Structure formats: structure tokens, C-alpha cells
């Protein structure tokens, strides 16, 4: 029987095949997907970047991002529900902070990746133009 007949993948002789990555449970993969969905909005990415620098209350995020207070509050609710941020009441204000520094790394890595240029195989003209507004 020749290679590939039974559905085997044939590699060139000079390529070493790495061992497969460890398999994750469906529950873990689902939770990771939910986390990435919670981070998948420009305003939420901007909030995480702000909270990476310092804990902030809603009015500070409104001022820093130029986004209306109700929209900031809505995005904070999504991030809080996903376990990305935690709010702590200080008098009349709630101060928000990142739950885990790993979350900031995910966002920073994504932003850095995009800033480095278009991914291989994507024509620059196919990309959506960047805007400063959210």
C-alpha cells in the first residue's frame, strides 16, 4: 500500500513532523472561545489597554476613550461577566481593574500583530482602513 492511500498525510523528507499539541477539553476550548468573544470589540480592547496601565473608574475611561458613559458601562458589564475585569466600589465610584495580567497580554499581542502589517496572503488593499474612532 502506498503512502497516502489510507488518508495518511505525506510530508517531504526534509520536513520534521512535530508531535501534536496536547488536546484540550471541549469545556476549556469553549471557555477560551467565550473569553475571546468578550475581547472581540474595539472599545473592549481599548478598555483592557487602559486598565493595563492603571485601575480606572468609568468617568476616567469615558474621558480617555472619548466614548459615551452608557457604552463604556455596557462594555464593562461584558468584560466583567467574562471574568476579564473586576469592579470595586470606592465611595460613589466603582474602580475597575484587570483580573489577570494574562488577559492584557492577549490584547497587546493582537494589537502588536496588527500594527506589524498585514498577515501573509492578505493584500493591503483588502484590509479595512484603520480609523482613530471606535
Rosetta blueprint (number, residue, H / E / L):
1 X L
2 X L
3 X L
4 X L
5 X L
6 X L
7 X L
8 X L
9 X L
10 X L
11 X L
12 X L
13 X L
14 X L
15 X L
16 X L
17 X L
18 X L
19 X L
20 X L
21 X L
22 X L
23 X L
24 X L
25 X L
26 X H
27 X H
28 X H
29 X H
30 X H
31 X H
32 X H
33 X H
34 X H
35 X H
36 X H
37 X H
38 X H
39 X H
40 X L
41 X L
42 X H
43 X H
44 X H
45 X H
46 X H
47 X H
48 X H
49 X H
50 X H
51 X H
52 X H
53 X H
54 X L
55 X L
56 X E
57 X E
58 X H
59 X H
60 X H
61 X H
62 X H
63 X H
64 X H
65 X H
66 X L
67 X L
68 X L
69 X H
70 X H
71 X H
72 X H
73 X H
74 X H
75 X H
76 X H
77 X H
78 X H
79 X H
80 X H
81 X H
82 X L
83 X L
84 X L
85 X E
86 X E
87 X E
88 X E
89 X E
90 X E
91 X L
92 X L
93 X E
94 X E
95 X E
96 X E
97 X E
98 X E
99 X L
100 X L
101 X H
102 X H
103 X H
104 X H
105 X H
106 X H
107 X H
108 X H
109 X H
110 X H
111 X H
112 X H
113 X H
114 X H
115 X H
116 X L
117 X L
118 X L
119 X L
120 X L
121 X L
122 X L
123 X L
124 X H
125 X H
126 X H
127 X L
128 X L
129 X L
130 X L
131 X L
132 X L
133 X L
134 X L
